[in-house]
Every structure is written in structure tokens, then in C-alpha cells.
Amino acid sequence: MECAALCYAAAQLMSLGSDKAKEICKICAALCDACGNECGQHHTEHCKECAQACKECAEECRKMAA
């Protein structure tokens, strides 16, 4: 839930052209990595899908933060 909330906030800040969007994207990438790592430890289909989505989100956040 924290990851989704931060991703939403990052998207909002980017759409507003915020000068803090890159900083938030860096934090978002770290949180997505942590979420993906946690979900990756579980073997249910839902957790596998979550881990993959978090990994992809973290990669995109790093691109936005660059």
C-alpha cells in the first residue's frame, strides 16, 4: 500500500511539473525495490506479479530521476 501511495504521489508531482519530482522518483524507486524484494520471497502468483510490477516500476522511476 505504501508503494502504491508513493507511486501515485510521484505521478501527480510529475504531472504538475514539480521541481521535487526527481527526488520523489528516487525515493519511489527505492520503495519499489524493497516491495519487490519482499514480494519476491513469496511463491503465490499474486506475489510474483507484484514483485515483477515493482521491479518494472523501480526501473522507470530511476529513469525519471536521472
PDB file of N, CA, C, O and CB in Angstrom:
ATOM      1  N   MET A   1       0.825  -1.190   0.000  1.00  0.00           N
ATOM      2  CA  MET A   1       0.000   0.000   0.000  1.00  0.00           C
ATOM      3  C   MET A   1       0.873   1.259   0.000  1.00  0.00           C
ATOM      4  O   MET A   1       0.553   2.244  -0.666  1.00  0.00           O
ATOM      5  CB  MET A   1      -0.941  -0.005   1.211  1.00  0.00           C
ATOM      6  N   GLU A   2       1.974   1.218   0.750  1.00  0.00           N
ATOM      7  CA  GLU A   2       2.874   2.372   0.778  1.00  0.00           C
ATOM      8  C   GLU A   2       3.459   2.620  -0.603  1.00  0.00           C
ATOM      9  O   GLU A   2       3.568   3.765  -1.040  1.00  0.00           O
ATOM     10  CB  GLU A   2       4.003   2.160   1.804  1.00  0.00           C
ATOM     11  N   CYS A   3       3.826   1.572  -1.273  1.00  0.00           N
ATOM     12  CA  CYS A   3       4.431   1.683  -2.599  1.00  0.00           C
ATOM     13  C   CYS A   3       3.429   2.323  -3.565  1.00  0.00           C
ATOM     14  O   CYS A   3       3.779   3.247  -4.300  1.00  0.00           O
ATOM     15  CB  CYS A   3       4.883   0.285  -3.120  1.00  0.00           C
ATOM     16  N   ALA A   4       2.209   1.842  -3.564  1.00  0.00           N
ATOM     17  CA  ALA A   4       1.187   2.395  -4.452  1.00  0.00           C
ATOM     18  C   ALA A   4       0.934   3.868  -4.146  1.00  0.00           C
ATOM     19  O   ALA A   4       0.785   4.674  -5.064  1.00  0.00           O
ATOM     20  CB  ALA A   4      -0.118   1.600  -4.328  1.00  0.00           C
ATOM     21  N   ALA A   5       0.884   4.221  -2.881  1.00  0.00           N
ATOM     22  CA  ALA A   5       0.640   5.614  -2.495  1.00  0.00           C
ATOM     23  C   ALA A   5       1.771   6.518  -2.970  1.00  0.00           C
ATOM     24  O   ALA A   5       1.523   7.617  -3.465  1.00  0.00           O
ATOM     25  CB  ALA A   5       0.480   5.729  -0.972  1.00  0.00           C
ATOM     26  N   LEU A   6       3.006   6.059  -2.822  1.00  0.00           N
ATOM     27  CA  LEU A   6       4.139   6.876  -3.249  1.00  0.00           C
ATOM     28  C   LEU A   6       4.210   6.968  -4.770  1.00  0.00           C
ATOM     29  O   LEU A   6       4.543   8.024  -5.307  1.00  0.00           O
ATOM     30  CB  LEU A   6       5.445   6.306  -2.696  1.00  0.00           C
ATOM     31  N   CYS A   7       3.905   5.885  -5.465  1.00  0.00           N
ATOM     32  CA  CYS A   7       3.886   5.920  -6.928  1.00  0.00           C
ATOM     33  C   CYS A   7       2.844   6.919  -7.420  1.00  0.00           C
ATOM     34  O   CYS A   7       3.095   7.669  -8.363  1.00  0.00           O
ATOM     35  CB  CYS A   7       3.598   4.517  -7.504  1.00  0.00           C
ATOM     36  N   TYR A   8       1.688   6.928  -6.786  1.00  0.00           N
ATOM     37  CA  TYR A   8       0.630   7.865  -7.155  1.00  0.00           C
ATOM     38  C   TYR A   8       1.094   9.301  -6.918  1.00  0.00           C
ATOM     39  O   TYR A   8       0.891  10.178  -7.759  1.00  0.00           O
ATOM     40  CB  TYR A   8      -0.659   7.573  -6.352  1.00  0.00           C
ATOM     41  N   ALA A   9       1.713   9.526  -5.774  1.00  0.00           N
ATOM     42  CA  ALA A   9       2.213  10.872  -5.460  1.00  0.00           C
ATOM     43  C   ALA A   9       3.277  11.305  -6.465  1.00  0.00           C
ATOM     44  O   ALA A   9       3.288  12.457  -6.898  1.00  0.00           O
ATOM     45  CB  ALA A   9       2.790  10.914  -4.029  1.00  0.00           C
ATOM     46  N   ALA A  10       4.162  10.398  -6.834  1.00  0.00           N
ATOM     47  CA  ALA A  10       5.209  10.723  -7.807  1.00  0.00           C
ATOM     48  C   ALA A  10       4.579  11.091  -9.148  1.00  0.00           C
ATOM     49  O   ALA A  10       4.992  12.058  -9.788  1.00  0.00           O
ATOM     50  CB  ALA A  10       6.189   9.533  -7.978  1.00  0.00           C
ATOM     51  N   ALA A  11       3.587  10.325  -9.568  1.00  0.00           N
ATOM     52  CA  ALA A  11       2.919  10.616 -10.836  1.00  0.00           C
ATOM     53  C   ALA A  11       2.239  11.982 -10.789  1.00  0.00           C
ATOM     54  O   ALA A  11       2.290  12.737 -11.760  1.00  0.00           O
ATOM     55  CB  ALA A  11       1.889   9.522 -11.165  1.00  0.00           C
ATOM     56  N   GLN A  12       1.612  12.295  -9.674  1.00  0.00           N
ATOM     57  CA  GLN A  12       0.965  13.597  -9.537  1.00  0.00           C
ATOM     58  C   GLN A  12       1.981  14.727  -9.618  1.00  0.00           C
ATOM     59  O   GLN A  12       1.757  15.717 -10.315  1.00  0.00           O
ATOM     60  CB  GLN A  12       0.201  13.675  -8.218  1.00  0.00           C
ATOM     61  N   LEU A  13       3.094  14.585  -8.911  1.00  0.00           N
ATOM     62  CA  LEU A  13       4.110  15.631  -8.926  1.00  0.00           C
ATOM     63  C   LEU A  13       4.716  15.808 -10.311  1.00  0.00           C
ATOM     64  O   LEU A  13       4.984  16.932 -10.737  1.00  0.00           O
ATOM     65  CB  LEU A  13       5.203  15.315  -7.921  1.00  0.00           C
ATOM     66  N   MET A  14       4.933  14.699 -11.016  1.00  0.00           N
ATOM     67  CA  MET A  14       5.457  14.813 -12.376  1.00  0.00           C
ATOM     68  C   MET A  14       4.458  15.540 -13.271  1.00  0.00           C
ATOM     69  O   MET A  14       4.851  16.378 -14.083  1.00  0.00           O
ATOM     70  CB  MET A  14       5.779  13.419 -12.953  1.00  0.00           C
ATOM     71  N   SER A  15       3.172  15.229 -13.132  1.00  0.00           N
ATOM     72  CA  SER A  15       2.168  15.877 -13.987  1.00  0.00           C
ATOM     73  C   SER A  15       2.042  17.363 -13.686  1.00  0.00           C
ATOM     74  O   SER A  15       1.619  18.137 -14.545  1.00  0.00           O
ATOM     75  CB  SER A  15       0.813  15.204 -13.813  1.00  0.00           C
ATOM     76  N   LEU A  16       2.402  17.764 -12.483  1.00  0.00           N
ATOM     77  CA  LEU A  16       2.373  19.172 -12.106  1.00  0.00           C
ATOM     78  C   LEU A  16       3.658  19.907 -12.491  1.00  0.00           C
ATOM     79  O   LEU A  16       3.739  21.131 -12.383  1.00  0.00           O
ATOM     80  CB  LEU A  16       2.138  19.299 -10.617  1.00  0.00           C
ATOM     81  N   GLY A  17       4.661  19.147 -12.940  1.00  0.00           N
ATOM     82  CA  GLY A  17       5.940  19.751 -13.289  1.00  0.00           C
ATOM     83  C   GLY A  17       6.735  20.187 -12.067  1.00  0.00           C
ATOM     84  O   GLY A  17       7.523  21.131 -12.131  1.00  0.00           O
ATOM     85  N   SER A  18       6.524  19.495 -10.961  1.00  0.00           N
ATOM     86  CA  SER A  18       7.190  19.848  -9.707  1.00  0.00           C
ATOM     87  C   SER A  18       8.705  19.735  -9.818  1.00  0.00           C
ATOM     88  O   SER A  18       9.228  18.811 -10.440  1.00  0.00           O
ATOM     89  CB  SER A  18       6.691  18.960  -8.580  1.00  0.00           C
ATOM     90  N   ASP A  19       9.396  20.684  -9.209  1.00  0.00           N
ATOM     91  CA  ASP A  19      10.860  20.618  -9.191  1.00  0.00           C
ATOM     92  C   ASP A  19      11.358  19.563  -8.201  1.00  0.00           C
ATOM     93  O   ASP A  19      12.557  19.290  -8.144  1.00  0.00           O
ATOM     94  CB  ASP A  19      11.450  21.989  -8.835  1.00  0.00           C
ATOM     95  N   LYS A  20      10.468  18.979  -7.438  1.00  0.00           N
ATOM     96  CA  LYS A  20      10.825  17.916  -6.490  1.00  0.00           C
ATOM     97  C   LYS A  20      10.508  16.516  -7.025  1.00  0.00           C
ATOM     98  O   LYS A  20      10.754  15.521  -6.343  1.00  0.00           O
ATOM     99  CB  LYS A  20      10.095  18.132  -5.174  1.00  0.00           C
ATOM    100  N   ALA A  21       9.967  16.439  -8.233  1.00  0.00           N
ATOM    101  CA  ALA A  21       9.554  15.149  -8.789  1.00  0.00           C
ATOM    102  C   ALA A  21      10.717  14.161  -8.891  1.00  0.00           C
ATOM    103  O   ALA A  21      10.545  12.978  -8.598  1.00  0.00           O
ATOM    104  CB  ALA A  21       8.935  15.352 -10.163  1.00  0.00           C
ATOM    105  N   LYS A  22      11.894  14.628  -9.299  1.00  0.00           N
ATOM    106  CA  LYS A  22      13.039  13.717  -9.423  1.00  0.00           C
ATOM    107  C   LYS A  22      13.430  13.127  -8.074  1.00  0.00           C
ATOM    108  O   LYS A  22      13.765  11.946  -7.985  1.00  0.00           O
ATOM    109  CB  LYS A  22      14.236  14.447 -10.036  1.00  0.00           C
ATOM    110  N   GLU A  23      13.389  13.935  -7.033  1.00  0.00           N
ATOM    111  CA  GLU A  23      13.719  13.433  -5.694  1.00  0.00           C
ATOM    112  C   GLU A  23      12.706  12.388  -5.243  1.00  0.00           C
ATOM    113  O   GLU A  23      13.073  11.362  -4.670  1.00  0.00           O
ATOM    114  CB  GLU A  23      13.769  14.591  -4.679  1.00  0.00           C
ATOM    115  N   ILE A  24      11.444  12.651  -5.503  1.00  0.00           N
ATOM    116  CA  ILE A  24      10.401  11.693  -5.133  1.00  0.00           C
ATOM    117  C   ILE A  24      10.555  10.412  -5.941  1.00  0.00           C
ATOM    118  O   ILE A  24      10.341   9.320  -5.415  1.00  0.00           O
ATOM    119  CB  ILE A  24       8.997  12.300  -5.351  1.00  0.00           C
ATOM    120  N   CYS A  25      10.921  10.532  -7.202  1.00  0.00           N
ATOM    121  CA  CYS A  25      11.118   9.343  -8.036  1.00  0.00           C
ATOM    122  C   CYS A  25      12.269   8.482  -7.512  1.00  0.00           C
ATOM    123  O   CYS A  25      12.205   7.255  -7.591  1.00  0.00           O
ATOM    124  CB  CYS A  25      11.390   9.753  -9.490  1.00  0.00           C
ATOM    125  N   LYS A  26      13.311   9.105  -6.983  1.00  0.00           N
ATOM    126  CA  LYS A  26      14.417   8.339  -6.383  1.00  0.00           C
ATOM    127  C   LYS A  26      13.920   7.548  -5.178  1.00  0.00           C
ATOM    128  O   LYS A  26      14.252   6.374  -5.014  1.00  0.00           O
ATOM    129  CB  LYS A  26      15.574   9.282  -5.961  1.00  0.00           C
ATOM    130  N   ILE A  27      13.128   8.198  -4.343  1.00  0.00           N
ATOM    131  CA  ILE A  27      12.567   7.528  -3.168  1.00  0.00           C
ATOM    132  C   ILE A  27      11.602   6.428  -3.606  1.00  0.00           C
ATOM    133  O   ILE A  27      11.582   5.338  -3.034  1.00  0.00           O
ATOM    134  CB  ILE A  27      11.845   8.547  -2.247  1.00  0.00           C
ATOM    135  N   CYS A  28      10.813   6.728  -4.619  1.00  0.00           N
ATOM    136  CA  CYS A  28       9.854   5.757  -5.140  1.00  0.00           C
ATOM    137  C   CYS A  28      10.577   4.505  -5.651  1.00  0.00           C
ATOM    138  O   CYS A  28      10.127   3.387  -5.401  1.00  0.00           O
ATOM    139  CB  CYS A  28       9.011   6.386  -6.268  1.00  0.00           C
ATOM    140  N   ALA A  29      11.685   4.688  -6.360  1.00  0.00           N
ATOM    141  CA  ALA A  29      12.450   3.546  -6.864  1.00  0.00           C
ATOM    142  C   ALA A  29      12.944   2.673  -5.717  1.00  0.00           C
ATOM    143  O   ALA A  29      12.882   1.446  -5.794  1.00  0.00           O
ATOM    144  CB  ALA A  29      13.637   4.026  -7.709  1.00  0.00           C
ATOM    145  N   ALA A  30      13.432   3.304  -4.658  1.00  0.00           N
ATOM    146  CA  ALA A  30      13.919   2.539  -3.504  1.00  0.00           C
ATOM    147  C   ALA A  30      12.779   1.766  -2.844  1.00  0.00           C
ATOM    148  O   ALA A  30      12.952   0.609  -2.459  1.00  0.00           O
ATOM    149  CB  ALA A  30      14.585   3.478  -2.477  1.00  0.00           C
ATOM    150  N   LEU A  31      11.622   2.399  -2.716  1.00  0.00           N
ATOM    151  CA  LEU A  31      10.489   1.721  -2.091  1.00  0.00           C
ATOM    152  C   LEU A  31       9.983   0.589  -2.979  1.00  0.00           C
ATOM    153  O   LEU A  31       9.629  -0.478  -2.476  1.00  0.00           O
ATOM    154  CB  LEU A  31       9.356   2.720  -1.803  1.00  0.00           C
ATOM    155  N   CYS A  32       9.944   0.805  -4.287  1.00  0.00           N
ATOM    156  CA  CYS A  32       9.528  -0.253  -5.208  1.00  0.00           C
ATOM    157  C   CYS A  32      10.498  -1.433  -5.161  1.00  0.00           C
ATOM    158  O   CYS A  32      10.076  -2.589  -5.220  1.00  0.00           O
ATOM    159  CB  CYS A  32       9.429   0.293  -6.642  1.00  0.00           C
ATOM    160  N   ASP A  33      11.793  -1.144  -5.053  1.00  0.00           N
ATOM    161  CA  ASP A  33      12.778  -2.226  -4.908  1.00  0.00           C
ATOM    162  C   ASP A  33      12.508  -3.034  -3.644  1.00  0.00           C
ATOM    163  O   ASP A  33      12.519  -4.265  -3.667  1.00  0.00           O
ATOM    164  CB  ASP A  33      14.211  -1.656  -4.876  1.00  0.00           C
ATOM    165  N   ALA A  34      12.269  -2.335  -2.549  1.00  0.00           N
ATOM    166  CA  ALA A  34      12.017  -3.025  -1.274  1.00  0.00           C
ATOM    167  C   ALA A  34      10.743  -3.866  -1.350  1.00  0.00           C
ATOM    168  O   ALA A  34      10.712  -5.000  -0.873  1.00  0.00           O
ATOM    169  CB  ALA A  34      11.907  -2.005  -0.119  1.00  0.00           C
ATOM    170  N   CYS A  35       9.707  -3.312  -1.945  1.00  0.00           N
ATOM    171  CA  CYS A  35       8.448  -4.048  -2.083  1.00  0.00           C
ATOM    172  C   CYS A  35       8.646  -5.275  -2.970  1.00  0.00           C
ATOM    173  O   CYS A  35       8.188  -6.370  -2.644  1.00  0.00           O
ATOM    174  CB  CYS A  35       7.343  -3.136  -2.667  1.00  0.00           C
ATOM    175  N   GLY A  36       9.331  -5.080  -4.089  1.00  0.00           N
ATOM    176  CA  GLY A  36       9.588  -6.192  -4.998  1.00  0.00           C
ATOM    177  C   GLY A  36      10.406  -7.298  -4.353  1.00  0.00           C
ATOM    178  O   GLY A  36      10.149  -8.482  -4.572  1.00  0.00           O
ATOM    179  N   ASN A  37      11.388  -6.908  -3.561  1.00  0.00           N
ATOM    180  CA  ASN A  37      12.206  -7.907  -2.866  1.00  0.00           C
ATOM    181  C   ASN A  37      11.376  -8.698  -1.864  1.00  0.00           C
ATOM    182  O   ASN A  37      11.515  -9.916  -1.752  1.00  0.00           O
ATOM    183  CB  ASN A  37      13.382  -7.233  -2.152  1.00  0.00           C
ATOM    184  N   GLU A  38      10.516  -7.997  -1.140  1.00  0.00           N
ATOM    185  CA  GLU A  38       9.656  -8.683  -0.155  1.00  0.00           C
ATOM    186  C   GLU A  38       8.692  -9.634  -0.850  1.00  0.00           C
ATOM    187  O   GLU A  38       8.561 -10.792  -0.453  1.00  0.00           O
ATOM    188  CB  GLU A  38       8.865  -7.658   0.690  1.00  0.00           C
ATOM    189  N   CYS A  39       8.024  -9.150  -1.876  1.00  0.00           N
ATOM    190  CA  CYS A  39       7.063  -9.999  -2.582  1.00  0.00           C
ATOM    191  C   CYS A  39       7.765 -11.152  -3.295  1.00  0.00           C
ATOM    192  O   CYS A  39       7.201 -12.237  -3.434  1.00  0.00           O
ATOM    193  CB  CYS A  39       6.261  -9.170  -3.592  1.00  0.00           C
ATOM    194  N   GLY A  40       8.993 -10.916  -3.744  1.00  0.00           N
ATOM    195  CA  GLY A  40       9.756 -11.952  -4.422  1.00  0.00           C
ATOM    196  C   GLY A  40      10.101 -13.138  -3.535  1.00  0.00           C
ATOM    197  O   GLY A  40      10.475 -14.197  -4.040  1.00  0.00           O
ATOM    198  N   GLN A  41       9.984 -12.980  -2.232  1.00  0.00           N
ATOM    199  CA  GLN A  41      10.277 -14.072  -1.302  1.00  0.00           C
ATOM    200  C   GLN A  41       9.099 -15.035  -1.164  1.00  0.00           C
ATOM    201  O   GLN A  41       9.239 -16.121  -0.602  1.00  0.00           O
ATOM    202  CB  GLN A  41      10.646 -13.510   0.064  1.00  0.00           C
ATOM    203  N   HIS A  42       7.944 -14.630  -1.678  1.00  0.00           N
ATOM    204  CA  HIS A  42       6.739 -15.458  -1.555  1.00  0.00           C
ATOM    205  C   HIS A  42       6.452 -16.122  -2.892  1.00  0.00           C
ATOM    206  O   HIS A  42       6.865 -15.625  -3.940  1.00  0.00           O
ATOM    207  CB  HIS A  42       5.517 -14.610  -1.090  1.00  0.00           C
ATOM    208  N   HIS A  43       5.760 -17.221  -2.856  1.00  0.00           N
ATOM    209  CA  HIS A  43       5.614 -18.020  -4.066  1.00  0.00           C
ATOM    210  C   HIS A  43       4.197 -18.065  -4.620  1.00  0.00           C
ATOM    211  O   HIS A  43       3.903 -18.878  -5.497  1.00  0.00           O
ATOM    212  CB  HIS A  43       6.072 -19.401  -3.799  1.00  0.00           C
ATOM    213  N   THR A  44       3.318 -17.209  -4.122  1.00  0.00           N
ATOM    214  CA  THR A  44       1.975 -17.172  -4.697  1.00  0.00           C
ATOM    215  C   THR A  44       2.020 -16.394  -6.004  1.00  0.00           C
ATOM    216  O   THR A  44       2.916 -15.578  -6.222  1.00  0.00           O
ATOM    217  CB  THR A  44       0.955 -16.534  -3.707  1.00  0.00           C
ATOM    218  N   GLU A  45       1.059 -16.650  -6.861  1.00  0.00           N
ATOM    219  CA  GLU A  45       1.017 -15.964  -8.150  1.00  0.00           C
ATOM    220  C   GLU A  45       0.876 -14.455  -7.953  1.00  0.00           C
ATOM    221  O   GLU A  45       1.516 -13.668  -8.650  1.00  0.00           O
ATOM    222  CB  GLU A  45      -0.142 -16.500  -9.009  1.00  0.00           C
ATOM    223  N   HIS A  46       0.041 -14.064  -7.006  1.00  0.00           N
ATOM    224  CA  HIS A  46      -0.152 -12.637  -6.719  1.00  0.00           C
ATOM    225  C   HIS A  46       1.171 -11.972  -6.334  1.00  0.00           C
ATOM    226  O   HIS A  46       1.483 -10.885  -6.819  1.00  0.00           O
ATOM    227  CB  HIS A  46      -1.186 -12.450  -5.589  1.00  0.00           C
ATOM    228  N   CYS A  47       1.933 -12.611  -5.479  1.00  0.00           N
ATOM    229  CA  CYS A  47       3.207 -12.037  -5.036  1.00  0.00           C
ATOM    230  C   CYS A  47       4.222 -11.987  -6.171  1.00  0.00           C
ATOM    231  O   CYS A  47       4.993 -11.032  -6.273  1.00  0.00           O
ATOM    232  CB  CYS A  47       3.774 -12.843  -3.869  1.00  0.00           C
ATOM    233  N   LYS A  48       4.228 -12.999  -7.016  1.00  0.00           N
ATOM    234  CA  LYS A  48       5.128 -12.989  -8.176  1.00  0.00           C
ATOM    235  C   LYS A  48       4.796 -11.827  -9.103  1.00  0.00           C
ATOM    236  O   LYS A  48       5.689 -11.140  -9.599  1.00  0.00           O
ATOM    237  CB  LYS A  48       5.040 -14.322  -8.945  1.00  0.00           C
ATOM    238  N   GLU A  49       3.497 -11.613  -9.333  1.00  0.00           N
ATOM    239  CA  GLU A  49       3.066 -10.499 -10.187  1.00  0.00           C
ATOM    240  C   GLU A  49       3.426  -9.162  -9.551  1.00  0.00           C
ATOM    241  O   GLU A  49       3.873  -8.246 -10.241  1.00  0.00           O
ATOM    242  CB  GLU A  49       1.548 -10.568 -10.447  1.00  0.00           C
ATOM    243  N   CYS A  50       3.236  -9.048  -8.249  1.00  0.00           N
ATOM    244  CA  CYS A  50       3.575  -7.821  -7.537  1.00  0.00           C
ATOM    245  C   CYS A  50       5.078  -7.553  -7.625  1.00  0.00           C
ATOM    246  O   CYS A  50       5.494  -6.425  -7.892  1.00  0.00           O
ATOM    247  CB  CYS A  50       3.129  -7.910  -6.062  1.00  0.00           C
ATOM    248  N   ALA A  51       5.877  -8.567  -7.406  1.00  0.00           N
ATOM    249  CA  ALA A  51       7.334  -8.405  -7.460  1.00  0.00           C
ATOM    250  C   ALA A  51       7.775  -7.920  -8.832  1.00  0.00           C
ATOM    251  O   ALA A  51       8.634  -7.043  -8.931  1.00  0.00           O
ATOM    252  CB  ALA A  51       8.037  -9.726  -7.119  1.00  0.00           C
ATOM    253  N   GLN A  52       7.202  -8.476  -9.884  1.00  0.00           N
ATOM    254  CA  GLN A  52       7.555  -8.073 -11.241  1.00  0.00           C
ATOM    255  C   GLN A  52       7.121  -6.629 -11.503  1.00  0.00           C
ATOM    256  O   GLN A  52       7.878  -5.848 -12.080  1.00  0.00           O
ATOM    257  CB  GLN A  52       6.909  -9.020 -12.269  1.00  0.00           C
ATOM    258  N   ALA A  53       5.919  -6.280 -11.086  1.00  0.00           N
ATOM    259  CA  ALA A  53       5.426  -4.908 -11.285  1.00  0.00           C
ATOM    260  C   ALA A  53       6.297  -3.912 -10.525  1.00  0.00           C
ATOM    261  O   ALA A  53       6.604  -2.836 -11.037  1.00  0.00           O
ATOM    262  CB  ALA A  53       3.951  -4.784 -10.826  1.00  0.00           C
ATOM    263  N   CYS A  54       6.690  -4.265  -9.316  1.00  0.00           N
ATOM    264  CA  CYS A  54       7.537  -3.376  -8.524  1.00  0.00           C
ATOM    265  C   CYS A  54       8.905  -3.198  -9.174  1.00  0.00           C
ATOM    266  O   CYS A  54       9.450  -2.094  -9.191  1.00  0.00           O
ATOM    267  CB  CYS A  54       7.698  -3.920  -7.102  1.00  0.00           C
ATOM    268  N   LYS A  55       9.450  -4.269  -9.699  1.00  0.00           N
ATOM    269  CA  LYS A  55      10.754  -4.204 -10.378  1.00  0.00           C
ATOM    270  C   LYS A  55      10.670  -3.270 -11.585  1.00  0.00           C
ATOM    271  O   LYS A  55      11.547  -2.431 -11.789  1.00  0.00           O
ATOM    272  CB  LYS A  55      11.216  -5.623 -10.823  1.00  0.00           C
ATOM    273  N   GLU A  56       9.616  -3.418 -12.379  1.00  0.00           N
ATOM    274  CA  GLU A  56       9.443  -2.568 -13.553  1.00  0.00           C
ATOM    275  C   GLU A  56       9.238  -1.111 -13.148  1.00  0.00           C
ATOM    276  O   GLU A  56       9.780  -0.201 -13.776  1.00  0.00           O
ATOM    277  CB  GLU A  56       8.257  -3.055 -14.393  1.00  0.00           C
ATOM    278  N   CYS A  57       8.455  -0.899 -12.099  1.00  0.00           N
ATOM    279  CA  CYS A  57       8.208   0.456 -11.621  1.00  0.00           C
ATOM    280  C   CYS A  57       9.507   1.100 -11.136  1.00  0.00           C
ATOM    281  O   CYS A  57       9.771   2.266 -11.431  1.00  0.00           O
ATOM    282  CB  CYS A  57       7.163   0.445 -10.493  1.00  0.00           C
ATOM    283  N   ALA A  58      10.305   0.353 -10.403  1.00  0.00           N
ATOM    284  CA  ALA A  58      11.579   0.884  -9.903  1.00  0.00           C
ATOM    285  C   ALA A  58      12.478   1.307 -11.065  1.00  0.00           C
ATOM    286  O   ALA A  58      13.126   2.352 -10.997  1.00  0.00           O
ATOM    287  CB  ALA A  58      12.299  -0.167  -9.028  1.00  0.00           C
ATOM    288  N   GLU A  59      12.521   0.506 -12.125  1.00  0.00           N
ATOM    289  CA  GLU A  59      13.343   0.842 -13.287  1.00  0.00           C
ATOM    290  C   GLU A  59      12.869   2.140 -13.935  1.00  0.00           C
ATOM    291  O   GLU A  59      13.683   2.987 -14.304  1.00  0.00           O
ATOM    292  CB  GLU A  59      13.314  -0.300 -14.311  1.00  0.00           C
ATOM    293  N   GLU A  60      11.560   2.294 -14.072  1.00  0.00           N
ATOM    294  CA  GLU A  60      11.014   3.504 -14.670  1.00  0.00           C
ATOM    295  C   GLU A  60      11.251   4.721 -13.772  1.00  0.00           C
ATOM    296  O   GLU A  60      11.548   5.811 -14.262  1.00  0.00           O
ATOM    297  CB  GLU A  60       9.518   3.331 -14.940  1.00  0.00           C
ATOM    298  N   CYS A  61      11.122   4.534 -12.473  1.00  0.00           N
ATOM    299  CA  CYS A  61      11.367   5.635 -11.537  1.00  0.00           C
ATOM    300  C   CYS A  61      12.814   6.104 -11.612  1.00  0.00           C
ATOM    301  O   CYS A  61      13.088   7.303 -11.548  1.00  0.00           O
ATOM    302  CB  CYS A  61      11.028   5.207 -10.104  1.00  0.00           C
ATOM    303  N   ARG A  62      13.740   5.158 -11.747  1.00  0.00           N
ATOM    304  CA  ARG A  62      15.148   5.537 -11.878  1.00  0.00           C
ATOM    305  C   ARG A  62      15.377   6.347 -13.162  1.00  0.00           C
ATOM    306  O   ARG A  62      16.163   7.295 -13.174  1.00  0.00           O
ATOM    307  CB  ARG A  62      16.045   4.279 -11.872  1.00  0.00           C
ATOM    308  N   LYS A  63      14.687   5.965 -14.235  1.00  0.00           N
ATOM    309  CA  LYS A  63      14.796   6.736 -15.485  1.00  0.00           C
ATOM    310  C   LYS A  63      14.283   8.157 -15.277  1.00  0.00           C
ATOM    311  O   LYS A  63      14.892   9.117 -15.749  1.00  0.00           O
ATOM    312  CB  LYS A  63      14.005   6.044 -16.628  1.00  0.00           C
ATOM    313  N   MET A  64      13.172   8.287 -14.576  1.00  0.00           N
ATOM    314  CA  MET A  64      12.587   9.613 -14.354  1.00  0.00           C
ATOM    315  C   MET A  64      13.469  10.459 -13.437  1.00  0.00           C
ATOM    316  O   MET A  64      13.489  11.684 -13.549  1.00  0.00           O
ATOM    317  CB  MET A  64      11.180   9.482 -13.754  1.00  0.00           C
ATOM    318  N   ALA A  65      14.189   9.813 -12.542  1.00  0.00           N
ATOM    319  CA  ALA A  65      15.019  10.524 -11.570  1.00  0.00           C
ATOM    320  C   ALA A  65      16.363  10.959 -12.172  1.00  0.00           C
ATOM    321  O   ALA A  65      17.064  11.800 -11.609  1.00  0.00           O
ATOM    322  CB  ALA A  65      15.260   9.641 -10.346  1.00  0.00           C
ATOM    323  N   ALA A  66      16.704  10.378 -13.310  1.00  0.00           N
ATOM    324  CA  ALA A  66      18.004  10.677 -13.917  1.00  0.00           C
ATOM    325  C   ALA A  66      18.083  12.104 -14.456  1.00  0.00           C
ATOM    326  O   ALA A  66      19.114  12.504 -14.996  1.00  0.00           O
ATOM    327  CB  ALA A  66      18.288   9.694 -15.038  1.00  0.00           C
TER     328      ALA A  66
END
